[in-house]
Amino acid sequence: MALFLISFNVNHFVVNGNEAYHNPLLSYTTRSHPNHPLVYQPFSTFPYQAACSEGVFAPIASDCTKYNRCINFKLVQFSCSDGLHWNSAINVCDWPANANCSASPAPLGPGGIQQSGLAPLGPGGIQQSGLAPLGPGGIQQTPSPLGPGGIQQSGNQVDSSGSNSDDDDITVLIPSTETVVAVVESEPAPNPPPPTDFAPVISPDTGMKVVCYFTNWAWYRPEPGKYDPSDIDTELCTHVNFGFVVLHPTNLVVKIHDPWSDIDNKFFTKVSGLKNKGIKALVALGGWNDSEGNKYSRMVATQASRKKFIDSAVEFIERYGFEGLDLDWEYPVCWQVDCDAGPSADKENFALLVKELSDVFRPKGLLLTAAVSPSKKVIDAGYNVPELNKYLDIINVMTYDYYGHWDKKTGHVAPLYHHPDASNPTFSANYTMNYWHSKGADKKKLVMGMPTYGQTFTLGNPSENELGAPAPQGGGNKGRFTRQKGFASYYEICGYINQEGYKLVYDNEKRMGPYAHKGNQWVGFDDVETIKQKSQYVLDNGFGGGMIWALDLDDFNNICGCEKYPLLKTINRVLRNYNSPDPHCTLDSNTIPRYQTRQHDLALHGGHMINFPASTYPMSPMWYLQRGQNTVPYLIPSVSHNVNNLKKWLPNPTRYQGQHITSYPAVNHVSPWGKILYSG
C-alpha cells in the first residue's frame, strides 16, 4: 500500500488523511482515534525512522500472521503459528476472531486449504463446524483424536470433579492447530494519577537484573497476606518469572497447574502483560514438588521427547504472551537433592534440552533462563556448566535454603559467608557464586538469589538457641498467613520480633543475616541491612544482578510499618539507583515495638518533615518520640505515593484479622534441601 506524506513537522504529520504523532516514549508512530481524540493507536504503516525501544511489539499492516519486535534496537519480523493472527491489543498470536485483523486474507491451513475465519481446521484439514462448549478456564471439553505419532491435537478434557490426580485435574498443553485461547477482556484506560509534589519513583537502567518470582498460590492466603498480579510494583523488577506451570507425567509436555487462577482469573495474561511496562515476563516450569520422580529425566532422555516438550513450550508462550521460559527442574541427576536417584545421563541430556530450546527461542526473540542449585555436589553431578552458559540468557542461582528444618538443628537460610558454627563450608552465597563462575559461567549471567522469607525451627531445648542448636522436631510453627511449617515470610518474622517479643541476634562479623528466637521457636532470615550487604556484594563482584524468592513474601503490604517491599526496594536502591528515599528502617526488638526510622539519616525536603514522607506506604500521621530520638512522621494519602504500584493504597486490616478460607492449593514452594513438612 502506497503512503503519501501530506504534511510533516517534528512531532506531527498526516498519513493518508489521518493525523499521526510520534511519541518519543514508544517505538512506533501513533495515530488519533476519530471517536476518542485522546486515545492514540499504533500506526505501523508509517514507522518512525529512529531506533525502536527494546522489546516493544508492532503489528505488520500488510500481513495479519506476522508481527515486528524490537530486538537490539531494530525491528525484527516474526510469524505466528499456522492459523493464528497477531493480536496487537494484547501482543500475542491469537485466533483470527479475537485478533480482529483484516489487512490480508487468512493464511493457508494444513494441506493448502484456505482458512476462512470460521472454526479452526481439525486433523486432516477438515473444517470443524460445531465445537463443544468451553468448560472451566475456557478449556475445550471434548478431546480430539490423536494425530501422527500419537500426539494429541487439542487440549485434554478438564476434570471438574475436584480430583487431585496428576493426570486428570490439569489442562494439558500439547501443540496443535486447535489452540484454546483465554479471551482477555479489554479494560478502560486507567485514570491518570492525582497531582503530587513528589518526583516519580523510577529505577534507571543500570544493566543490572532484578529477577522476581511471582507465585500463583499466594492469592489463596488471607488478607493482608493475599497476593495477586495487581500487587506487583512495576518499577522494582526487570524480570518477573511466573511460578509455576508443570510437566505432564505421561505426555511430558507443559501443563497448567491451576486453571482457576491462571486462566479463569487471567493471571497468565495479567503477568505476561507486564511487558507493556518494560518488564520481561517469563513462565517458570517445575519447582520442588514437581521435580519429584523421574518425569523430567524421561523428558530429556530422547530427541523426540525433547522436541515434543519444546513444541508445547513454544505453543504455551505464544498463546499467553510470555517472553520466555525459566527452567526449574530440581535437579538433573540429583532428583530433589538425592544424587543417587537419577542417571548420570541427565547431566548431558539437560544440556541438550537447553541447547535445543535456545535454537528455537533465539530466532523468536524469546529468553531462556534456569533456576539452579547452590550446592557444589549438585553442580558437579548435574550441570554441564560451560554448555549451559552458552545457551542460557540468565542463570538464577538459588543461594538460599542452605540450612533448614530437615537438618534437625538450627542454621541460617542464606549465609553470605561461611560461619564457623555452620556445618558445611561450601554452604554460602560467596562460595556458590564463585564456584559457578569457576566452572565456566559468565559472571554477567549469574544472578544471586536472596530470600524474602526465613527457615524456622522448633528447638529441643529453649535454653539452647545458638546457631547449630538441636531441633529434633524439625520445622517451627506455621505462619499466620503462609501457613507452612518450617517457613515464614519476612512480614511474619517482623511480627514475631515487634509484636511477640522474639529476641534478635546479629552476627557481629556480618557473615550472615540475623536470627531470632523465643521459647522453643527459632528463625533465621535476611533483614534490610543484610539484603543491602548482599546487593553491594553483587555489584562489587561484577555479577549480573539479584533475584528474590518471592514477591509475596516481602512486606508488600507494609504490615511492619516501614515501607512497602523493604527488601526488594533495598536491592533496587543498590543495583538500579532506585530513587525512592530510604527510610533507614531497622528491626530491633530492644527499642520500639515497630520499625525504628532514624530522622538524622533522611534528606528532608521543604525545610520540615511534614512536607515529605519517609515512606511510599505511610504509617499513622503522628509524632513518635523514643529514647530522645525523633522519628519521621508519615502521611496517609488517598492513594499510594508510589504511582508505579498497580493497586490503590488501602488501610491495613486489623493485624492477624481472622479470615474464612474455603480452599487452599497444594503448596509448591522451592526447597532444595529437604521435603516440605505440611503437617503439624
N, C-alpha and C positions, 0 to 999 in steps of 0.2 A: 504494500500500500504506500503510495507516494505521500510525502509530507510537504506542506508548504508553509514556510515561515513568513507570517504576515507582518508582525512587529516584534521587536525584542529589545529588552534592556537588561540591566544586571540581574534582576530578580524576577522579572515578569515578562511573559511573551504569550503569543496566541498561536495555537496549533489547530489547523482545520476548524477555525471558528470557536475553539474552546480556550478560555483563559487558563494559562498554565503558570505555575510558580516553581522556582527551585527552592526547596527547603534545605538549608545547609546542614540540618541535623539528620537528614535522610540521604540515602544513596541514589534516589531516583527523583525525577520531576513529578510534581503533583498537579492535578487539575481540579477546578472547582466543581462542586456538585450543584446542578441548577436548582434543586429543591432545598438544599441545605448550604447556604453560602459560606458557612464557617467550617464545613467539613470538606477536606481535600482527599482525593484518591490518587493512587499511583497512575502516572501517565507513561506507561512503559514504551509507547511508540516514539517518544521523543526523549531519549536518555540525555541526561545532563553530562556534558563532556568533562568529567572530572573523576578522580579516584573514588570508588564506592566505599561505603562503610563496611568494615569486615563483618561477615556473617549474615548480612541483610539479604532477603529474598526479593525477587521481582518477577512478575509474570512475563510471558512472551506472547504478545498480542496476536501473532500470526499462527500460533500453534498451542492449542489447549493442553497438549500432552507433555509440554516441556516448560521449564522454568529456569531462571537465572539465579545464581547465588554468588555473593561477593566473597572470593577467596583470594587472599594475598592482595586485596585492594583491586581486584579485577573481576568482572562478571564472568562466571563460568556457567555454561549451559548443561542442564541435566534433563533426563527423561523420566517420566513416571512409568510404573509397570503397565503392562498391557491392560487396556480397558479403563484406566484411571485418567482423570484430568487434574490439573493443578488448581487447587482451591486457594486463591490469594487472600481470602478472608481470614483463614486460619493457618495458612502456609503449610499445607500438607497435600499429598496426592490423594484424591478423593473420588467418589462416584461422580460421573458427569452431572447427575441430577442435583447433587449437592454443590458441585463446583460452579454451576451456572455460567459456564463459559461457552460462547457460541461463535468464537472467532474462526473456527475451522471445522471441517467435517470430523466426525468421530473417527478414531483410528480403527484400522482393521483388527479384527479379533483372530483367534486361532484358526488356521486354515484359510486366511484371507477373507473371511466373512465380515461384511460391514456391520459394526455395532451401531444400532440406530438410536441409542439413547433409551431403549426400553429396558426390560430386565436383563441382567448380565447373562452372558453365554455360559452354558454348563459344559460338562465333559463332551468332547467331540464337536464343540461349536454349536450345539443345539440350543435354541432360544428357550429360556425358562420363563414361562408366561404367568406363573402363579406361585410365587414363593410362599412358604409357610409364614405365619405371623412371627414377629420377633418376640423373644422371651425376655427374661430379666437381663438387664445390661445391654439390650439391643442385640442379642445373640440369636442367630437362626436356630429354630428348634429342630428342624429335620436334617439329619446328617445326609450328606451326599455320598454316592458310591465311591469306592477307591479308584484312583487313576492309575496310570502306568507306574510300575514299581511298588504298588501297594500304598502310595501316598494319598492320604485323604485330601479331597479337593475343597472342602469347606470346613468352617468351624464345627466342632463337635457339639452335641446336644449338652446343654447345661442342666445338671440335676438340681431342681429347686426343692428337693425334699429335705435339705439340710445335712445330707450325708457328708462326712469328712473324708471319704475315700479319695486318695490322691489321684485316682484315675477319673473319677466321676464328678467331683464337685467344682471343677475348674474349667474355664474355657480353654480349649487347646488351639493354639495358633499354628497352622500349617499353611505353607504357601499355596495359593490357589488363584484362579481367575475370579472367584467369588469372594470378595473381601467385604466383611461386615464392618461398617464404619460407624463409630459413635458420632451422632449428629450434634454439633455444638451450637447451641442457641446463641444468636447474636445478642449482645448486650449494648445498651446505650452508652455513649461516651461518658466517662465519669466527669463530675463537676470539677472545675479547677479548684486547687487547694485555696483555703482562705488566705487573705493577705497576712504576711508575717514580717516581723522586723529581723528575723534570723536568716542568716545565709543558708542556702540549700546545703543539705548534708550529702556529700559526694565522696566517692573513693576514686582518686585518679588512677589511670592505668600505669602501673609501675612495672608491668611484666610479671609480677608475682601472682601465683594462682592461690585462690582460696576456694577449696572444694568442700561443698556442704552436702551431707546426706539427708534427704527427706525420707521419712518413714510413713507408710500409708496406714499403719495401725495406731498411730498416736492420736488420731481423732476419736478413738473409742474411749479415751480416758475422760474422767470427769473434769469439769471446769475447776480451776483455771489451767489445768494441765492439758486440756484438749488442744490439738494442733491440726491445722489443715493448710492447704496451699495459700490461703489468703494471709496467713501469718508470716510468710516469707518476706523478709526485708530485702528488696531487690538491689540495695547498694552494698550488701555485705558478702556476696558470693560471686566469684567469677564463673563457677560451675556448680550446678545442682544435679546430684545423682538420685534418681527416684528408686527407692528400695521398697519392695523387690518384685520383679517377675521371677518365675522359677522354671525349672526344666521338667518337662513331662517325663514320667518314669519309664514309659514304654515307647512312645513315639520320639522321644529325645528332641523335642522342639520347644520353642518358647511357649510358655503357658501363663495365663493371667491368674494370679493367686486370689485376688479379692475383687470380683467384678462389681460388687456393690459400691465400693468406694471409688474404684478406678474408672469404671465405665458409667454406672448409673449416676454417680456424683461427680463425674468428669475430672477426677484427679489427674488422669493422664494428660488430658488436653490443657488443664489449668497449669500444670507444671511445665509441660513442653512449651506452652505459650510464654514462658519467661524469656524465651529467646528474643521476643519483641522488646524486652528491656535490656538486651545486650548480654544476657546470661546464657552460657552453654548448658543446655538441659539434656542430660543423658539418662538412660534407663539402666538400672543395675540388675544383674542376673545372679541369683544364688542366695548367698547368706549362709550363716552357720547351720540352721536347721535343714535347709535344702541341700546341703552338702553331705548329708548322711547317706551312706550306702554307695553303690558302685555306678549310679546312672551317669555321672559326669565322665567317669572313666570309660564307660561304654560309648558315650557320645563322641569322645575324642579319638577312639581307637581306630576308626577307619576313615578313609577319604570320603566315602559315600555318606556316612552318618554325620561327618563334619559339614559336608555341603548341605545336607538336609537341614541341619540346625542353622547354618549361616543364611540359607534362603528364608527360613522362618524369622530370623532376627531382622533381616532387611525389610521383610514384609511388615513386621510389627513397627519398626522405627518409622517407616514411611507412612503407615496408617495413622499413627498417633502423633507424628510431628516431632519426635525426638531428634537430637543431633548426634547421637552416638550410643555406644554400649559400654558399660562398665562390667567387667567380668569379676565375679566374687565367688569363685569356687574355692572352698576351704577344705583341703588343698590338694593339688596333684600329688600322687604317691601317698602323702600323709593325710588320709581322709580324717577330717576333724582331729587333726594333730597326731593321729596314730600312724607313724611312718612304717609300720609293719602291715598296714591294712591294704594298701594299693600296690599295683605292679609298678616296677621301675620304669616301664614304658610310658607311664603317664607323663613323665617329665618331657620327653621329646614330642609326644602326641599333643600336649598342651601348647608347646611352642609352635607346632604345625597349625593348630587351630588359630592361634594368634596371627600367624603369617597369612593364612588363607582369609581370615576376616579382614585383615588390613588390605589385602589385594582387592577385595570387593569394596571396602569402605572408602579408601582414599580417593578413587575416582569420583565418588559421590559426595566428597566433602564431609564425610562422617568421621567422628572421633572414636578412637578405640582406647580404652583405659582398663586398668585392673586394680583391684584391691588385693594386696599381697601380704604375706606373713612377715612378722618381725623376728621370727625365730631362726637362728643360724642353722639349726638342724633341718627345719623345713625348707629353708632357702637352698641348702646344699642338695637335699634329696629331690625337691620338686620343681625347681626353676632353672631353665637354661637362660641365665640372665643376659648374656650377650644377644641371643636371638630375640628375647622379649624386648630388649632395649631398642632393637631395630624397628619393631613394628608397633609398639605401644606409644601413644601420644603422652600419656601420663601414667606414672606408677605410684598409686596411692598406698603408702606403707602404713600398715595398721600398728603404729607404735603405741599400743595400749593393750590392756589385758595381759600384761606380762605375769602378774600375780593376781590370784582371785581365790574365791572360797573353795575351789577344787583342791587347793594346796593344803587345806586344813590348818593353815597358820597364816597370820596376817602378812600382807605385803602390799606395796603401793601399786596401783593400777598402771602407772605410766611414768616410771622414773626417767629423768633426763640423763643422769649419770648413775653408775653403779654405787650402791650404798654398801658399806662393809657388812652390815647386818642382813643384807639380802642374800639369797641362796645361790643365784646364778649370775656370774659376772658378765654374761652376754646379754642379759635382760635389761637393756636400757636403750632409749632412743638414740643416744650418741653412738653406741656400738652398732645398732641396727642400720642406721642411715649410712654410716661409713662402710659397713660391710657390704651393703647393696652396691655402693659405689665401687668398692674394691673388686667386686665380682663382674663389673662391666656395665653398670647402669650410669647413664648420664645424670649428673647432679641436677641439671635443669629439668629433667623429667621426674625426679624423685620429689614427692610431696609428703611431708611428715604429718602423720595423724596426731590429733590431740583430742582427748576425751572431754566431753561436757557432762560427764557422769562419774560416779565413783563405784568401786567394788566394796561391798560391805561384808562383815564377818560377825559371827556370834562367838565371843570369847569363851574359852573353857573356864577361865578364872578372871573375874573383872579386875583383880589386882595385877594381873599380868597383861599389860596393854601396850607394850612396846612393839616395835617392828619385829616380826617373826614370832609373835606370841601364839601359843596354841589356840586353834579354833576348830575343835573336833566336830562341832555341829555344822560347820560349813558356813553358809551364807547368813547375812544379817536379816532382820525383819523386812518384810515388804514395805516399799514406799507407799505413801498415801495415794499418790497419783499413778506412778509407774507400776505398782502392784506386782513386783517381781522380786523374789527372794535373792539376796546377794547382790543387789543392784539398786542404785539411787541416782536420780537426776541431780544436777547442780542446784536447782532451785529447791529440791527436797533437802539436800545437805545443808544449805544455808539456814533452812528452817530448824534442822537438828541443832545447829550451833546457836542461832539467835533466839529461837523460841524454846528449845528443850534443854539448853544448857550443856551441850556436849563440850568437852574440853578440847581446845585446838592446840595441836603440836606442830611446830615447824622444824625443818632441818636447817640448822644454822649455816651449813655449807651449800645449801640450795641445790643439792643433788637430786631432789625430788620435791613434789608438792607436799602440802600438809596432810596430816591425818587427824581425825577427831574421834573421841570415844566418850561413852557414858554407860556405866553399868557394864553389861556384857556385850554392848554393841560398839562396833569399830568400823570406820570408813576411811579409805584413802582416796584422794581426789586432787585435781588441779584447780587452783584458785586463779584470780585475775593476775596476780604477780607471777605465778608460775607460767601461765599462758604467755604473758609478756616476755618472760625469760626465754621460753621455747621459740617464740616468734623471732626474737632477736638472734637466737642461735641459727635458725633457718636463714636469716638474712646474712649473718656474718660468715656462714659456711657455704654460701652460694647454692643452696638447694632451691628447688623450683617453687616452693610455696608451702602452705599449711592446709590441712584437711581436718574437718571435725566430724565425729560421730557423737551426736547428731543434732540437727536444728532444734528438735523438740525437747532436747534435754538441757539446753542452755536456759537461762532465766528469761525466756522470750516474753513473758507477761509481767516482768518486774515484780514478782512476788517478794523478792528480797529487798526491794526498796532503793536500789542504786540507779539502774537504768535497764532498759530492755537489751537483751543479748550482751551482757557484760563481757563474756568470754570471746564471743565472735567479734564484737567491736574492738576488743583489745588486739586480736590478730590483725584486723584491718588497719588499726592505727599504726602498727609497726610495719606491716608488709606493704600497705597500699596508701599510706598517708591519709587515712580517713579523717575528715576534718571536723567531726563531732567533738565537742570539748570533753576532755577526760575528767570524770568526776572523782578520780583517785579514791575509789572505794576499797576498803579492806574488810575482811571478815575477822572479827575479834570478839570472842565471847566474854572477854575480860573487861570490855569498855562499855559499849552501849548495846541495847538489845536489838539493834538493826545495823545496817551498814554505817560506817563512820566516813564522813566526807570532809576532807581537810580544806578549810577555806583558803589557807595561805598558799596552797598549790594551784589555785584556779586563777585563770586570767579573767577578771571581772570587767564586763563592758558597761559603759554608760555611767560609770562613777559609783554605782552602788549595786547591791546584789539583787534588788527586786526586779530589775530590768533584764536579768539574764539567768536562764535556768541552767543548773548544773547537769541536768539530765534530759534526754529526749522523752523520758517517761517519768513524770514528776511524782514526788511524794506529797504529803499533806502540806498545805500552804501555811506553815508556821515556823517560828524560830526554834532551833534546838541549841541548848547550851549544856555541854557535857565537859566536865573537868576543865573549865575555864576556856574551852575552845569553841568558837562559833562554827556552826555547820551551815553551809549554803542552803537557803530555803528553796523550795520547789513550788512552781505554779501549776495549777491544774487547768489545762486548756479544754476547749470543747472537742478538739481533735488532737491527735499526737502532733508534736512539733516536727516529728520525722515524716516529711511528706513522701518518703520512699516506701513507707510501710503500707501494705495493701488493705489493712483493716483499721477502722476508726478506733481511737482510744476509748476504752470503757473503764469505769471504776472497777477495781478488783472485787470479786465476791468475798464474803467472809472467809477468812483463812480456813482451809480444810472443810469448806462447806459441803455438807452431805449431798450426794447426787444418787439418783436411782438409775443404774445402768442395766439395760436389758440383755446385752450380749457383748462378748469380747472376742476378738480374733485370737488365733494362735500366735503367741509371741515369737518373733523371728529375729531376735537380737543377735548381732555378731558377737561371738565369744570364742576366741581361738583356742583357749587352753583347757576347757572342760565343759561338760554339758550343763546347760542352764537348769537350775532346780526351780520348778514351778510350784511345788507344794510347800506347806509349812507356813 
